[in-house]
Amino acid sequence: MKHTQSALVRILDEHQPVISNLLRGHISQMSIEKLLIYADRLGLALDIHKSRGRRRAA
């Protein structure tokens, strides 16, 4: 599914510079919550799994 930047502005209810950064992969300044909202608005299904981290030696 490909959308134009102007369509994404409407769908995601964001300003064009934010959409431009998103499309270029510049997401380090975006919160996980915001990315999940975008995924929901785009109708994407997500599976989130957390693996156990390694235990650190004391």
N, C-alpha and C positions, 0 to 999 in steps of 0.2 A: 504494500500500500504506500504510494508516494503522494505527498501533499506539497503544494506550493507553500512558500513562506507566508503569503497572505492568508491562505486557508488555515495554516497552523496558528497564526495570530488570532484568528476568530475562534478556532477549536480550543486552544489552550488559554485563551483570554490573557495573552501576554503582549508586550511591546515587541516590535520587530527586532531590535538589537538582541534581545534575550533569545528569540527564535534563531537568529543568525548564529549566536554563540552555541546554542544547543546543536544545531546542524553541523557545526564544525568540531563538535566533540569537546567543547570547552565547558565542562560541567563541574569543575572543582569548586566553584563558588555557589553551586546549587545544592539545596538540602535534599536528603533522601525523601523527605515528605513531599517536596515539590515535584521530584521526579516520579514518585508514585501517583501523584495527582495527574500529571501529564499522561502517564500510562493508562490510567483509568479513563480519562477523557478521550483517549485514542482507541479505547476498547481492547487494550492489550491484556492478556491473562498472564499473571506472574506466579511463579513458584519460588519461594525464598527458603533456602536451607542454610542452617548454620552448623558448621562442623565444630567439633570440640577443638579447642586450641591446645597447643603443647603446654604441659606443665613446666614451669620454671623451677630450677633447682633452688632450694632455699639458701 
